[in-house]
Amino acid sequence: MVSQRLTSRIVMQAAESEQEEDDGWGDSVSTTATSSSDRISKSQELANLQNDMAMKQQNKSTQSSSPTDTSESKERDLFIPIFTLVSVIGFSGLYGYEMLRLYSKGELYLPWNN
């Protein structure tokens, strides 16, 4: 008796879930009339967004084609190359100084002067 009630309840829930189709976007599709109007409004919104993107791309291309704007707007960041150059020169200088200091005291180890 209890198993029959559970079975009938499961069958009814399955039938209800088949009636409510899932479109994959998280909300159920109720009628085809609203879905067609939704499709039209979504396609219009998509067309508007595509037009906006095309206008923005055209504006960017016209701005990038003028040579005076690009030279003024582009500033190069030279922090990394300057820091690298200073670091390499500094460490090379320290290494050279230490070699000369050890050589002057006679403590510099050279493998070919055993």
The first five atom37 places (N, CA, C, CB, O) and aatype in JSON, in Angstrom:
{
  "aatype": [12, 19, 15, 5, 1, 10, 16, 15, 1, 9, 19, 12, 5, 0, 0, 6, 15, 6, 5, 6, 6, 3, 3, 7, 17, 7, 3, 15, 19, 15, 16, 16, 0, 16, 15, 15, 15, 3, 1, 9, 15, 11, 15, 5, 6, 10, 0, 2, 10, 5, 2, 3, 12, 0, 12, 11, 5, 5, 2, 11, 15, 16, 5, 15, 15, 15, 14, 16, 3, 16, 15, 6, 15, 11, 6, 1, 3, 10, 13, 9, 14, 9, 13, 16, 10, 19, 15, 19, 9, 7, 13, 15, 7, 10, 18, 7, 18, 6, 12, 10, 1, 10, 18, 15, 11, 7, 6, 10, 18, 10, 14, 17, 2, 2],
  "atom_mask": [
    [1, 1, 1, 1, 1],
    [1, 1, 1, 1, 1],
    [1, 1, 1, 1, 1],
    [1, 1, 1, 1, 1],
    [1, 1, 1, 1, 1],
    [1, 1, 1, 1, 1],
    [1, 1, 1, 1, 1],
    [1, 1, 1, 1, 1],
    [1, 1, 1, 1, 1],
    [1, 1, 1, 1, 1],
    [1, 1, 1, 1, 1],
    [1, 1, 1, 1, 1],
    [1, 1, 1, 1, 1],
    [1, 1, 1, 1, 1],
    [1, 1, 1, 1, 1],
    [1, 1, 1, 1, 1],
    [1, 1, 1, 1, 1],
    [1, 1, 1, 1, 1],
    [1, 1, 1, 1, 1],
    [1, 1, 1, 1, 1],
    [1, 1, 1, 1, 1],
    [1, 1, 1, 1, 1],
    [1, 1, 1, 1, 1],
    [1, 1, 1, 0, 1],
    [1, 1, 1, 1, 1],
    [1, 1, 1, 0, 1],
    [1, 1, 1, 1, 1],
    [1, 1, 1, 1, 1],
    [1, 1, 1, 1, 1],
    [1, 1, 1, 1, 1],
    [1, 1, 1, 1, 1],
    [1, 1, 1, 1, 1],
    [1, 1, 1, 1, 1],
    [1, 1, 1, 1, 1],
    [1, 1, 1, 1, 1],
    [1, 1, 1, 1, 1],
    [1, 1, 1, 1, 1],
    [1, 1, 1, 1, 1],
    [1, 1, 1, 1, 1],
    [1, 1, 1, 1, 1],
    [1, 1, 1, 1, 1],
    [1, 1, 1, 1, 1],
    [1, 1, 1, 1, 1],
    [1, 1, 1, 1, 1],
    [1, 1, 1, 1, 1],
    [1, 1, 1, 1, 1],
    [1, 1, 1, 1, 1],
    [1, 1, 1, 1, 1],
    [1, 1, 1, 1, 1],
    [1, 1, 1, 1, 1],
    [1, 1, 1, 1, 1],
    [1, 1, 1, 1, 1],
    [1, 1, 1, 1, 1],
    [1, 1, 1, 1, 1],
    [1, 1, 1, 1, 1],
    [1, 1, 1, 1, 1],
    [1, 1, 1, 1, 1],
    [1, 1, 1, 1, 1],
    [1, 1, 1, 1, 1],
    [1, 1, 1, 1, 1],
    [1, 1, 1, 1, 1],
    [1, 1, 1, 1, 1],
    [1, 1, 1, 1, 1],
    [1, 1, 1, 1, 1],
    [1, 1, 1, 1, 1],
    [1, 1, 1, 1, 1],
    [1, 1, 1, 1, 1],
    [1, 1, 1, 1, 1],
    [1, 1, 1, 1, 1],
    [1, 1, 1, 1, 1],
    [1, 1, 1, 1, 1],
    [1, 1, 1, 1, 1],
    [1, 1, 1, 1, 1],
    [1, 1, 1, 1, 1],
    [1, 1, 1, 1, 1],
    [1, 1, 1, 1, 1],
    [1, 1, 1, 1, 1],
    [1, 1, 1, 1, 1],
    [1, 1, 1, 1, 1],
    [1, 1, 1, 1, 1],
    [1, 1, 1, 1, 1],
    [1, 1, 1, 1, 1],
    [1, 1, 1, 1, 1],
    [1, 1, 1, 1, 1],
    [1, 1, 1, 1, 1],
    [1, 1, 1, 1, 1],
    [1, 1, 1, 1, 1],
    [1, 1, 1, 1, 1],
    [1, 1, 1, 1, 1],
    [1, 1, 1, 0, 1],
    [1, 1, 1, 1, 1],
    [1, 1, 1, 1, 1],
    [1, 1, 1, 0, 1],
    [1, 1, 1, 1, 1],
    [1, 1, 1, 1, 1],
    [1, 1, 1, 0, 1],
    [1, 1, 1, 1, 1],
    [1, 1, 1, 1, 1],
    [1, 1, 1, 1, 1],
    [1, 1, 1, 1, 1],
    [1, 1, 1, 1, 1],
    [1, 1, 1, 1, 1],
    [1, 1, 1, 1, 1],
    [1, 1, 1, 1, 1],
    [1, 1, 1, 1, 1],
    [1, 1, 1, 0, 1],
    [1, 1, 1, 1, 1],
    [1, 1, 1, 1, 1],
    [1, 1, 1, 1, 1],
    [1, 1, 1, 1, 1],
    [1, 1, 1, 1, 1],
    [1, 1, 1, 1, 1],
    [1, 1, 1, 1, 1],
    [1, 1, 1, 1, 1]
  ],
  "atom_positions": [
    [[0.82, -1.18, 0.0], [0.0, 0.0, 0.0], [0.87, 1.26, 0.0], [-0.94, -0.01, 1.2], [0.66, 2.17, -0.79]],
    [[1.84, 1.28, 0.9], [2.72, 2.44, 0.98], [3.58, 2.52, -0.27], [3.6, 2.37, 2.24], [3.82, 3.61, -0.79]],
    [[4.04, 1.39, -0.75], [4.88, 1.39, -1.95], [4.09, 1.83, -3.18], [5.47, -0.01, -2.18], [4.63, 2.46, -4.09]],
    [[2.78, 1.5, -3.2], [1.96, 1.94, -4.32], [1.79, 3.46, -4.3], [0.58, 1.25, -4.29], [1.8, 4.1, -5.35]],
    [[1.63, 4.03, -3.12], [1.48, 5.48, -3.0], [2.78, 6.17, -3.43], [1.11, 5.88, -1.54], [2.76, 7.18, -4.14]],
    [[3.91, 5.62, -2.99], [5.2, 6.21, -3.37], [5.4, 6.12, -4.88], [6.35, 5.51, -2.64], [5.87, 7.07, -5.51]],
    [[5.06, 4.97, -5.45], [5.22, 4.78, -6.88], [4.32, 5.75, -7.65], [4.9, 3.34, -7.27], [4.77, 6.35, -8.63]],
    [[3.07, 5.89, -7.22], [2.15, 6.8, -7.92], [2.61, 8.25, -7.77], [0.71, 6.63, -7.38], [2.47, 9.05, -8.7]],
    [[3.16, 8.59, -6.6], [3.66, 9.95, -6.37], [4.88, 10.23, -7.25], [4.02, 10.15, -4.89], [5.02, 11.32, -7.8]],
    [[5.75, 9.24, -7.38], [6.94, 9.4, -8.22], [6.54, 9.55, -9.68], [7.9, 8.19, -8.05], [7.11, 10.37, -10.4]],
    [[5.54, 8.76, -10.13], [5.07, 8.84, -11.51], [4.45, 10.2, -11.77], [4.05, 7.72, -11.82], [4.67, 10.78, -12.84]],
    [[3.69, 10.73, -10.83], [3.07, 12.05, -11.01], [4.13, 13.15, -11.04], [2.06, 12.32, -9.89], [4.01, 14.08, -11.83]],
    [[5.14, 13.05, -10.21], [6.2, 14.05, -10.22], [7.0, 13.99, -11.52], [7.14, 13.85, -9.02], [7.41, 15.02, -12.05]],
    [[7.21, 12.8, -12.02], [7.92, 12.66, -13.29], [7.11, 13.27, -14.43], [8.21, 11.18, -13.59], [7.67, 13.91, -15.32]],
    [[5.8, 13.08, -14.41], [4.94, 13.64, -15.45], [4.95, 15.17, -15.37], [3.5, 13.1, -15.31], [4.98, 15.85, -16.4]],
    [[4.92, 15.7, -14.17], [4.96, 17.17, -14.0], [6.29, 17.73, -14.47], [4.72, 17.55, -12.52], [6.33, 18.78, -15.1]],
    [[7.38, 17.04, -14.19], [8.69, 17.54, -14.6], [8.87, 17.46, -16.11], [9.79, 16.75, -13.9], [9.59, 18.27, -16.68]],
    [[8.22, 16.49, -16.76], [8.28, 16.41, -18.22], [7.51, 17.57, -18.84], [7.72, 15.08, -18.71], [7.9, 18.06, -19.9]],
    [[6.44, 18.01, -18.21], [5.67, 19.12, -18.73], [6.45, 20.43, -18.62], [4.35, 19.24, -17.98], [6.34, 21.29, -19.5]],
    [[7.22, 20.59, -17.58], [8.05, 21.79, -17.4], [9.41, 21.53, -18.02], [8.19, 22.17, -15.88], [10.28, 20.93, -17.39]],
    [[9.58, 21.97, -19.26], [10.83, 21.74, -19.95], [11.88, 22.74, -19.46], [10.64, 21.84, -21.47], [11.58, 23.89, -19.15]],
    [[13.09, 22.26, -19.41], [14.2, 23.11, -18.98], [14.97, 23.54, -20.21], [15.13, 22.38, -17.97], [15.41, 22.7, -21.0]],
    [[15.14, 24.86, -20.39], [15.87, 25.35, -21.55], [17.37, 25.5, -21.29], [15.3, 26.68, -21.99], [18.11, 25.93, -22.17]],
    [[17.8, 25.16, -20.1], [19.21, 25.21, -19.79], [19.67, 26.54, -19.21], [0.0, 0.0, 0.0], [20.84, 26.69, -18.85]],
    [[18.77, 27.51, -19.12], [19.16, 28.82, -18.6], [18.64, 29.03, -17.19], [18.66, 29.92, -19.52], [18.77, 30.14, -16.65]],
    [[18.07, 28.04, -16.59], [17.67, 28.13, -15.2], [16.21, 28.47, -14.99], [0.0, 0.0, 0.0], [15.72, 28.34, -13.87]],
    [[15.51, 28.89, -16.02], [14.09, 29.16, -15.86], [13.32, 28.29, -16.84], [13.78, 30.67, -16.09], [13.79, 28.0, -17.94]],
    [[12.12, 27.88, -16.43], [11.36, 26.95, -17.25], [10.61, 27.69, -18.35], [10.37, 26.14, -16.38], [10.25, 28.86, -18.19]],
    [[10.39, 27.0, -19.45], [9.65, 27.57, -20.57], [8.18, 27.28, -20.34], [10.14, 26.99, -21.94], [7.78, 26.13, -20.18]],
    [[7.36, 28.36, -20.31], [5.96, 28.14, -20.0], [5.1, 28.04, -21.25], [5.44, 29.25, -19.11], [4.36, 27.08, -21.4]],
    [[5.18, 29.01, -22.16], [4.39, 28.96, -23.39], [5.26, 29.33, -24.55], [3.17, 29.89, -23.31], [6.3, 29.98, -24.4]],
    [[4.83, 28.92, -25.74], [5.6, 29.22, -26.94], [5.41, 30.66, -27.37], [5.22, 28.28, -28.07], [6.28, 31.22, -28.03]],
    [[4.28, 31.29, -27.02], [4.03, 32.67, -27.41], [5.01, 33.61, -26.7], [2.57, 33.08, -27.08], [5.57, 34.51, -27.33]],
    [[5.23, 33.38, -25.42], [6.17, 34.25, -24.7], [7.59, 33.96, -25.14], [6.03, 34.06, -23.19], [8.42, 34.86, -25.16]],
    [[7.88, 32.71, -25.5], [9.23, 32.4, -25.92], [9.55, 33.04, -27.26], [9.43, 30.89, -26.0], [10.69, 33.47, -27.48]],
    [[8.57, 33.13, -28.16], [8.82, 33.77, -29.45], [9.0, 35.27, -29.27], [7.67, 33.49, -30.44], [9.84, 35.87, -29.94]],
    [[8.23, 35.89, -28.37], [8.41, 37.33, -28.12], [9.74, 37.58, -27.4], [7.23, 37.88, -27.28], [10.39, 38.6, -27.64]],
    [[10.13, 36.64, -26.53], [11.44, 36.75, -25.88], [12.56, 36.63, -26.91], [11.59, 35.68, -24.8], [13.56, 37.35, -26.83]],
    [[12.39, 35.73, -27.86], [13.4, 35.56, -28.9], [13.56, 36.83, -29.73], [13.05, 34.38, -29.82], [14.67, 37.24, -30.06]],
    [[12.42, 37.46, -30.05], [12.48, 38.69, -30.85], [13.17, 39.79, -30.07], [11.06, 39.14, -31.27], [14.02, 40.49, -30.61]],
    [[12.82, 39.95, -28.8], [13.44, 41.0, -28.0], [14.92, 40.71, -27.76], [12.72, 41.16, -26.66], [15.73, 41.64, -27.74]],
    [[15.28, 39.45, -27.58], [16.68, 39.1, -27.4], [17.48, 39.32, -28.67], [16.82, 37.65, -26.95], [18.62, 39.77, -28.62]],
    [[16.88, 39.01, -29.82], [17.59, 39.23, -31.08], [17.76, 40.73, -31.35], [16.84, 38.57, -32.25], [18.78, 41.15, -31.88]],
    [[16.76, 41.54, -30.98], [16.89, 42.99, -31.12], [17.98, 43.52, -30.2], [15.55, 43.69, -30.83], [18.77, 44.38, -30.6]],
    [[18.03, 43.03, -28.97], [19.07, 43.45, -28.03], [20.45, 43.04, -28.54], [18.81, 42.85, -26.64], [21.4, 43.81, -28.41]],
    [[20.55, 41.85, -29.11], [21.82, 41.39, -29.67], [22.25, 42.27, -30.83], [21.72, 39.94, -30.12], [23.43, 42.62, -30.94]],
    [[21.32, 42.64, -31.7], [21.64, 43.52, -32.83], [22.1, 44.88, -32.34], [20.42, 43.67, -33.76], [23.04, 45.45, -32.89]],
    [[21.44, 45.41, -31.31], [21.86, 46.7, -30.75], [23.26, 46.63, -30.15], [20.86, 47.17, -29.68], [24.06, 47.54, -30.33]],
    [[23.55, 45.55, -29.45], [24.88, 45.39, -28.86], [25.95, 45.24, -29.94], [24.92, 44.18, -27.93], [27.05, 45.78, -29.8]],
    [[25.63, 44.52, -31.01], [26.59, 44.38, -32.1], [26.85, 45.73, -32.78], [26.08, 43.37, -33.13], [27.98, 46.02, -33.15]],
    [[25.81, 46.54, -32.94], [26.0, 47.86, -33.52], [26.86, 48.74, -32.62], [24.63, 48.53, -33.77], [27.72, 49.48, -33.1]],
    [[26.63, 48.66, -31.32], [27.43, 49.44, -30.37], [28.9, 49.04, -30.44], [26.91, 49.26, -28.94], [29.78, 49.9, -30.43]],
    [[29.16, 47.75, -30.49], [30.55, 47.28, -30.57], [31.2, 47.73, -31.87], [30.61, 45.76, -30.45], [32.38, 48.1, -31.88]],
    [[30.46, 47.69, -32.98], [31.01, 48.13, -34.26], [31.34, 49.62, -34.22], [30.02, 47.85, -35.4], [32.37, 50.04, -34.75]],
    [[30.49, 50.42, -33.59], [30.75, 51.86, -33.48], [31.98, 52.12, -32.62], [29.52, 52.59, -32.89], [32.79, 52.99, -32.95]],
    [[32.12, 51.38, -31.52], [33.29, 51.56, -30.66], [34.58, 51.18, -31.38], [33.15, 50.72, -29.38], [35.6, 51.85, -31.24]],
    [[34.53, 50.1, -32.16], [35.72, 49.69, -32.92], [36.08, 50.72, -33.97], [35.49, 48.33, -33.58], [37.26, 50.97, -34.21]],
    [[35.08, 51.32, -34.6], [35.35, 52.35, -35.6], [35.97, 53.58, -34.93], [34.06, 52.73, -36.35], [36.88, 54.2, -35.48]],
    [[35.47, 53.94, -33.74], [36.03, 55.09, -33.03], [37.47, 54.83, -32.63], [35.19, 55.41, -31.78], [38.31, 55.73, -32.72]],
    [[37.78, 53.62, -32.19], [39.15, 53.28, -31.81], [40.07, 53.31, -33.02], [39.2, 51.91, -31.15], [41.21, 53.78, -32.92]],
    [[39.59, 52.82, -34.15], [40.43, 52.8, -35.34], [40.69, 54.22, -35.85], [39.79, 51.96, -36.45], [41.79, 54.49, -36.35]],
    [[39.73, 55.11, -35.75], [39.96, 56.49, -36.19], [40.87, 57.22, -35.22], [38.63, 57.24, -36.32], [41.66, 58.07, -35.64]],
    [[40.8, 56.92, -33.94], [41.68, 57.55, -32.97], [43.1, 57.05, -33.1], [41.17, 57.31, -31.55], [44.05, 57.82, -32.94]],
    [[43.28, 55.77, -33.39], [44.62, 55.22, -33.5], [45.3, 55.62, -34.8], [44.57, 53.72, -33.4], [46.52, 55.57, -34.89]],
    [[44.53, 56.04, -35.82], [45.13, 56.42, -37.08], [45.75, 57.81, -37.04], [44.09, 56.36, -38.17], [46.62, 58.11, -37.85]],
    [[45.34, 58.67, -36.11], [45.92, 60.01, -36.04], [47.25, 59.95, -35.29], [44.95, 61.01, -35.34], [47.29, 59.48, -34.15]],
    [[48.36, 60.41, -35.93], [49.69, 60.24, -35.33], [49.96, 61.17, -34.15], [50.74, 60.46, -36.38], [50.79, 60.84, -33.3]],
    [[49.3, 62.32, -34.06], [49.59, 63.24, -32.97], [49.04, 62.73, -31.65], [49.01, 64.61, -33.27], [49.65, 62.94, -30.6]],
    [[47.89, 62.05, -31.68], [47.31, 61.54, -30.45], [48.12, 60.38, -29.88], [45.88, 61.08, -30.7], [48.26, 60.27, -28.66]],
    [[48.67, 59.54, -30.72], [49.38, 58.36, -30.22], [50.68, 58.77, -29.56], [49.65, 57.37, -31.35], [51.07, 58.16, -28.57]],
    [[51.37, 59.77, -30.09], [52.65, 60.16, -29.49], [52.43, 60.84, -28.15], [53.42, 61.09, -30.43], [53.26, 60.7, -27.25]],
    [[51.34, 61.55, -28.0], [51.07, 62.23, -26.73], [50.5, 61.28, -25.68], [50.11, 63.38, -26.95], [50.82, 61.4, -24.5]],
    [[49.66, 60.33, -26.1], [48.99, 59.46, -25.14], [49.85, 58.3, -24.69], [47.72, 58.94, -25.74], [49.63, 57.75, -23.61]],
    [[50.84, 57.9, -25.5], [51.67, 56.76, -25.12], [52.88, 57.24, -24.34], [52.11, 55.96, -26.35], [53.71, 58.0, -24.85]],
    [[52.97, 56.8, -23.11], [54.16, 57.04, -22.31], [54.74, 55.69, -21.97], [53.84, 57.87, -21.01], [54.03, 54.81, -21.49]],
    [[56.03, 55.53, -22.22], [56.66, 54.23, -21.98], [57.06, 54.13, -20.53], [57.88, 54.03, -22.9], [57.58, 55.08, -19.94]],
    [[56.82, 52.98, -19.97], [57.21, 52.72, -18.59], [58.62, 52.15, -18.61], [56.22, 51.74, -17.89], [58.83, 51.01, -19.03]],
    [[59.58, 52.93, -18.17], [60.99, 52.53, -18.23], [61.52, 52.07, -16.88], [61.83, 53.67, -18.75], [62.73, 51.92, -16.72]],
    [[60.65, 51.84, -15.91], [61.12, 51.44, -14.59], [61.86, 50.11, -14.63], [59.94, 51.35, -13.63], [62.94, 49.99, -14.06]],
    [[61.29, 49.12, -15.3], [61.89, 47.78, -15.31], [63.24, 47.77, -16.03], [60.95, 46.78, -15.96], [64.19, 47.22, -15.49]],
    [[63.35, 48.36, -17.23], [64.68, 48.35, -17.87], [65.73, 49.13, -17.09], [64.58, 48.91, -19.27], [66.88, 48.7, -17.0]],
    [[65.35, 50.26, -16.52], [66.32, 51.04, -15.74], [66.73, 50.28, -14.5], [65.73, 52.42, -15.35], [67.92, 50.23, -14.17]],
    [[65.79, 49.69, -13.79], [66.1, 48.93, -12.58], [67.01, 47.75, -12.91], [64.81, 48.43, -11.9], [67.95, 47.46, -12.17]],
    [[66.74, 47.07, -14.02], [67.56, 45.93, -14.42], [68.98, 46.36, -14.75], [66.94, 45.21, -15.62], [69.94, 45.72, -14.33]],
    [[69.13, 47.44, -15.49], [70.45, 47.93, -15.87], [71.24, 48.36, -14.64], [70.32, 49.1, -16.84], [72.43, 48.03, -14.52]],
    [[70.61, 49.08, -13.73], [71.29, 49.51, -12.5], [71.69, 48.31, -11.67], [70.39, 50.45, -11.68], [72.79, 48.28, -11.1]],
    [[70.82, 47.31, -11.58], [71.12, 46.11, -10.79], [72.3, 45.34, -11.38], [69.9, 45.2, -10.72], [73.19, 44.93, -10.64]],
    [[72.32, 45.15, -12.69], [73.42, 44.41, -13.32], [74.74, 45.15, -13.15], [73.12, 44.18, -14.83], [75.76, 44.55, -12.81]],
    [[74.71, 46.46, -13.37], [75.94, 47.25, -13.2], [76.39, 47.22, -11.74], [75.72, 48.71, -13.66], [77.58, 47.08, -11.47]],
    [[75.47, 47.34, -10.81], [75.81, 47.33, -9.39], [76.41, 46.01, -8.95], [0.0, 0.0, 0.0], [77.44, 45.99, -8.28]],
    [[75.78, 44.91, -9.32], [76.32, 43.6, -8.91], [77.64, 43.3, -9.59], [75.32, 42.5, -9.22], [78.52, 42.69, -8.99]],
    [[77.8, 43.72, -10.85], [79.09, 43.52, -11.53], [80.18, 44.34, -10.85], [78.98, 43.91, -13.03], [81.3, 43.86, -10.68]],
    [[79.85, 45.56, -10.47], [80.82, 46.4, -9.76], [81.21, 45.81, -8.41], [0.0, 0.0, 0.0], [82.39, 45.82, -8.05]],
    [[80.25, 45.32, -7.68], [80.54, 44.7, -6.38], [81.4, 43.46, -6.55], [79.25, 44.35, -5.65], [82.32, 43.23, -5.76]],
    [[81.12, 42.66, -7.55], [81.9, 41.45, -7.8], [83.34, 41.81, -8.16], [81.27, 40.62, -8.93], [84.29, 41.21, -7.66]],
    [[83.48, 42.82, -9.05], [84.82, 43.27, -9.42], [85.59, 43.84, -8.25], [0.0, 0.0, 0.0], [86.77, 43.56, -8.09]],
    [[84.93, 44.64, -7.42], [85.57, 45.22, -6.23], [86.05, 44.13, -5.29], [84.61, 46.18, -5.5], [87.17, 44.18, -4.78]],
    [[85.2, 43.14, -5.06], [85.56, 42.05, -4.14], [86.73, 41.24, -4.69], [84.34, 41.14, -3.89], [87.6, 40.81, -3.93]],
    [[86.75, 41.01, -6.01], [87.88, 40.29, -6.6], [89.18, 41.07, -6.43], [87.62, 40.03, -8.1], [90.21, 40.5, -6.07]],
    [[89.13, 42.38, -6.68], [90.33, 43.2, -6.52], [90.78, 43.25, -5.06], [90.08, 44.63, -7.03], [91.98, 43.22, -4.78]],
    [[89.85, 43.32, -4.13], [90.19, 43.36, -2.71], [90.87, 42.06, -2.28], [88.94, 43.6, -1.86], [91.89, 42.09, -1.58]],
    [[90.3, 40.92, -2.71], [90.9, 39.65, -2.35], [92.25, 39.45, -3.05], [89.95, 38.5, -2.7], [93.16, 38.87, -2.46]],
    [[92.4, 39.91, -4.27], [93.66, 39.77, -5.0], [94.76, 40.6, -4.34], [93.48, 40.2, -6.47], [95.91, 40.18, -4.26]],
    [[94.39, 41.8, -3.86], [95.4, 42.66, -3.24], [95.91, 42.06, -1.93], [94.83, 44.07, -2.99], [97.06, 42.29, -1.56]],
    [[95.09, 41.3, -1.23], [95.51, 40.65, 0.01], [96.13, 39.28, -0.24], [94.31, 40.51, 0.96], [96.66, 38.66, 0.68]],
    [[96.07, 38.82, -1.48], [96.62, 37.51, -1.8], [95.68, 36.38, -1.43], [0.0, 0.0, 0.0], [96.11, 35.22, -1.35]],
    [[94.43, 36.67, -1.2], [93.46, 35.65, -0.78], [92.55, 35.2, -1.93], [92.61, 36.18, 0.35], [91.65, 34.39, -1.71]],
    [[92.76, 35.7, -3.12], [91.92, 35.34, -4.25], [92.31, 33.95, -4.74], [92.03, 36.38, -5.38], [93.46, 33.72, -5.09]],
    [[91.36, 33.04, -4.78], [91.63, 31.68, -5.24], [91.43, 31.62, -6.74], [90.73, 30.65, -4.51], [90.33, 31.9, -7.23]],
    [[92.43, 31.26, -7.45], [92.33, 31.02, -8.89], [92.73, 29.58, -9.13], [93.23, 32.01, -9.72], [93.82, 29.18, -8.73]],
    [[91.88, 28.77, -9.77], [92.15, 27.34, -9.91], [93.38, 27.04, -10.76], [90.96, 26.65, -10.5], [93.95, 25.96, -10.6]],
    [[93.81, 27.91, -11.63], [94.97, 27.65, -12.47], [96.27, 28.09, -11.8], [94.82, 28.36, -13.8], [97.35, 27.86, -12.35]],
    [[96.21, 28.71, -10.62], [97.41, 29.12, -9.88], [97.6, 28.26, -8.63], [97.31, 30.61, -9.49], [97.74, 28.8, -7.53]],
    [[97.62, 26.97, -8.77], [97.78, 26.09, -7.6], [99.13, 26.18, -7.08], [97.46, 24.67, -7.92], [99.46, 25.52, -6.1]]
  ]
}
